[in-house]
């Protein structure tokens, strides 16, 4: 397929990594990372219990403590070059840091209204595209408008090996919650999208409802993007609003979060993440508490401090290089990638040679090289080049032989457009 990249050589074909539970931590930094304003319900010196609501944003959406311990202080740290984020620092009480949540025995009797209330009250977010509360994705699509329910099992980014591990280990949980959702909303057209893996396809078919369609697609990046899946499956014109296509799409991590909230009665307090790259001796898939420091995770995976050249949060293609490993796991964090010198780009940027490679690999068919010459004040030209359709996949930056700073330029251009729209 034109405009896509193949990173299979950077991924494990055989699924032999198990999810490890890692909760041995001295303190956590719970991020207040979505809104400018928060109502914080605790103060310095208060004792906080695991699973307790400690803050809510301006939309009354909750943030929970992932540990039991003492509220130490509120701290600020830079996440991106121009973005500061506040964190609630909690010193962990190791003697009383075990969560006890009673399973919801009669979950099958929940009404749609009760189901949506749980998703909201337990702070569930879908991180596949934008940070969207999951209850809103269900609420926006009324029963008679949900034509397709799609579960996105694609993980085409380099270094990421998490989704298949989760599917194999949590298949019974997936079966239980998927069956419940299908029955509650009376959904008929259900598709699970996975990479072209016959073994995984057969595994899913043997465990899930026979009416669920398992669709295998090429292992190409960035096909995991929601809008690109829609274009590939239905040949529909690109739209950021899936409700126009009568489609509800969630990834497997979101489905698992729904299971934890609805059946296990557990709020959003932990994350499954990938740790990979040649900067660590022990690549892993870990279940960690929200707010655990990256430093603690890297040390657990035997981090080569003297050999590691760069640490990237989330994705090698779309993520951010970080310089402070005291930063924590955010609610949307999916990976920590530690790269050595052989894995990082050493070429210094020099003048664009107009080769057009960035245009050839853009899945949205944008003239990426045009962005380099744009001033932040040329908003009309930015709109002229359909810049708002950019999905920030990073293909243009990756393929550029002169190492032009396309991703950085795109970031600031997008920020400028957001300011103009406001």
N, C-alpha and C positions, 0 to 999 in steps of 0.2 A: 504493500500500500504506500502510495506517494504521500509525502508530508509527515511521515511517522518514523520513529527511530526504534531500533531493536537492541535492548540491553540484556538479552537472555544470558550473555556471557558473564554478566556481573551478578547473576542470581543463581541460587542453588536449585537444581532440577529435582533432586531427591529431598523429600520432606523428612529430615531426621532431627530437627530441633524441637524440643518440647518447651512448653511455657513454664518458666521458673518463677516462683513467688519470692520476691525480694522486698522485705519490709524492715530490715535492720537499719534504722536511721536514728540519728540524734535529734535532728530538727528538720522541719519542713517550712517552705515558703509558699503559702497558698496564694496563687495569683488572682488579682482583681483585673482581669485582662480583657474585658469586653466593652465596658462602658466607662465614661469619664466619672460618673457619679455612682456612689454606692452608699447604702445604709449599712453600717457595721454594727452588729448587735453585741459585740464583746469589747472589752477594753483590757489594757495592760494589767497583768496579774490574774485575770480570770482563768479558771480551769475549764477546759473545753473537752467535750466527749466526742469520740469518733462518730461520724454521721450526723453531727449537730449542725444546724444552719448557723453560719457565722456572719453572713452578709447577703444582701439582695441588691440587684441593680435597679435602675429607674423603672424598669418594666416589671418589677417584683419577682424577678427570676433569681433562684437561690444559688448560693455557693456553700458547700458543706466542708466541714473539717474532715480530712482523711486520716487523722490520728487523734489520740487522746493526749492532752498535755496542757502546758501553761502558755497563755497568750503573752508573748514577750514584747513585741512592738510591731509597728507598721514601717516597712522599709520601701525605698524606691530604688529601682535599678534600670539601666538602659537595656532594652531588648534589641531594638534596631538603632541605627545611627541617630534618628531623630525622634525616637519614641521611648518615653519613660513609663514604667508600669509599677503600680503599687502591689506590695505583697504583705500578707499577714504571717509573721514569723511565730511558729509554735515550737516550744521545746517538748519533745516527746516523753511521755510517761511510759517507759517500757514495761513496767509491771502491770499496767492496765490498758494495753494498747491492742487488745483483741476485740474485733467487732463481733457482736452477736445480733443478728437480724433474723427474726422469725419469718419463715416462709409464709406466703399468702395461700392458704389451703383452698379457698373457694374462688380462685382467680377466674375460673371458667364462667362464673356467674356475673362478672363485671359488665356493666353497661358501657356503651361508647363514651358517655359523659364521664363516667368514673375512670375509664382507661386513660382518656386525655388528661384528666386532672392529675393522675399519677405521673404521667410523662412530664407535666409542667412542675408539679411539686417536688419531683426528684431531680430536677435540673438537667434533663437529657438534651444534648446538643448533637446535631448531625454535622460532622466536620468534612464531608466529602468535597464540598465546594465552598460554601460560605458557612459561617457559624450560625446555623439556623436551628432554633428550638424544634425538637422533633414533633411536639404536639401541634405546632403550627402547620407542619407538612401534612398531617392527617386532617387537621381542621379546615385547611384551605380547599381540600378536595372532598366535596360531599359524596355520599355513597353512590349516587347515580352518575357521578362524573369520573370515578376511578375506572379507567378502561384497562390500564396495565399496572400491576404492582411488580416493580423490578428490584431485585436484590443484586447490588453491584459487588461482585467478588473479584474485580480486577485489581491488580497491584503491579503495574507495568514499570514503575520507577526502578532505577538501578539500586541495588543493595537491600531492597525491602523484601522480606520473606515471612511476613507476619500472617497474612490472610489465610493461606493454605493451612498453616499450623493451627490456627484458631478453628477452622472448619473441621479438621480431623479430630481435634481434642474436644470440641464442644458440640458435636453433631446432635446429641440427645437434647441439649438445651435449645439448639436451633429448631429442631423438629417440633418441640413442645410449643414454643412461642410463635412460630410461623403458622402452625395449625390453628392456634388461638386467634391470631390476627385475621386469617382467611375466613374463619367462621364468624367472627365478630362483625367484620365489614362485608361479608358475603362476596369476597373477591374470587373471580374466576380465572382471569388471565394473569398468571404468575410466572415470571421468568427469573431465572438465576443466571447471571452472566459471569463466566469464568474464563481464564486463559485457556488456550488450546491444550488441555491436559486430560487425556482419555481416562486415566486412572481416577482422577478426582471426579470427573463426570460420572463414572460408574458408581463411585462411592456415594455421591449425593443421590443418585437415582435409587440406590438400594435402601436408603434411609428415609427419604422424604416422600410426601404424597405423590402418587403416580401422575396426578394432573399438573404438577409443576414442571415446566419446561426448563431443561438445562441447556443453555446455549454457550457453545465454545467459540471464542473469537481469537484473532491473532494476538500474539504476545508483543504488541507494539505500543510504544509510548507516544503521546499521552492519551491513549484510547480509554483510559479509566475515567476521563472527564465526562460528566453527565451529558452535556450537550453533544459530545462526540459519539457517545453510545447511542443516543437517539438517532443521530444522522446515520450511523452504521446499520442499526436495526431496521429503522422505518423509512430511511431516506427523506426524513423531514427536514425542513429548513431550520437552521440554528435559532434557538430561543433560550434565554436564560430562565424563563418561567415555564417549568414543566407542566404547570396546571393547564396551559394552553393546549398541551398534547394529551391532557387527561391521564397523566402519569404520576405515580408515586414511586420515588426511588430512594432506597436506603442502602448503606453498605453493611457488611457483616458485623462490624464493630458496633454500629448503631442498633442492629438487631439484638446483639448480645447485651447491650446496655438496657434495652427494653425488657429483655428476659430478667435481668437482675432487679430492675425496678418493679415489674409487675408480678413476678413469681417469687423471687427471693426477697422482695421487700427491701432492697438495698439501694440507697441513693448513689449519685455519681461521685465516687470518692477515690477511684483507682483507674489506672490506665494500663493497657497492654501496648508495649512499644518494642520496636526492633533496635538492637544495638549491633552495628556492623562496620566494616571497613578494616583495613590493615593496620590501623592505629590501635586496635585492641586484639589481645590474644584469644579472647573467648567471645566470638559473635553469639548473640543470645536473643531470645524473645522473652521479655520479662513482664510480669505483672507487678506494678509498683504503685505506691500511694501518690495521689495527686500532690504536687509540691515537693517531691523528693528532688534533691539537688543532683544536677548532671554529674558533678564531681563524684558523688557517692556511687552512682551507676557505673561510671567509667572505671573507678577503682575495683568494683565488683567484677568487671569484665577484663581486668588486667590491662589497664590503659598504658601504652608505651609513651610516656610523657616526653622522652627525649627524641622519639622518632616521629611523633604525630605532628603534622604540618597544619592541619585545619580540622575543626570540628563544626559539623553542620547539623542544625536542628531541623528535623522533619524529612526533607527530601534533597537528594544531591542536585536535582534539577530546579526545584522551586524553593527550597529551604534557604535559611539564612546562616551564614558563617558567624559563629559566636566567639567572643574572646573572653567571656566571663563564665567559667564552668561552675560558679556558685549560683547561676541561674537554675530555676527548677523545671520540672516537667509541668507543662501547661495542660489545660483541658484539651487542647487540640493537638498536642504533641503525638506524633506517630513513630518517630525514629530519632536516634542519635547516631550520626555517622562520623567516625574518626578516621581521617585519611592521612596516609604517610606521603612522603615526597613523590613517590612513583605514581600516586593516584591524583595528584593535583596539578593544575596547569602552571607551567613555568614561563610561558611565553609572555613577554611584555607587550601591551597593546601598541600597535602602530597603525598608520593610515589605512583606512578602508580601501580595498582594491576593487570594490564593486563586482565581486564574483557572483553574487546572487544566491549563494548557498542558503542564507538565512530565509530568503523568500521561498526556496524550494522545500524547506522542512517545516514551514509554518502551517499547522493544521487548519488555521482559519484563513489561509491565503492572503495574508497581509504583507505589505511592502515594508518589512522590518527595517531595512537599511535607511528608509526615509526618516525614521525616528531620530537617528543620530544628529541630523542637521536641524531638528526642530528646537526652537526656543520655548521655554516654559510659558512664555506670554503669547505664543501663537496658537491660541485655543481653537480658532476656526480651522487652521490647517490640521491640527490634531484630529478634529472631528471629520475632516474631509477624508483622511486616510483610514477611517473606520477604526480608529484606535480603541474605541470602547469595546470592540469585539475580541481584543487580545485576552487570552485565557491564562497568561503568565506561566506557560509550560516550561520556558527556558530553552527550547530547541534552537532558537536563533543564536543565543549566547554560546551554547555547546558546540555548534557546528562551525562557528566563525573562525577562519584560519588566521585572522589578525587580532583575535581576542578583544574585539570591541566591547565596551561595557554596556551592552544592550539591556541586560536585566535591570541594572541600576538606573539607566535612563528611563526605561519603561515604568519603573516604580515611581519616579518623580513626576513623570507625565500623567500617570493615573491619579496621583495625589492632587495634581493641579486641576484635572478634570472634575474630581470630587468637590474641590473648593468652588469651582465655577458653578456646578450644579446646585450647590447649597445656596 
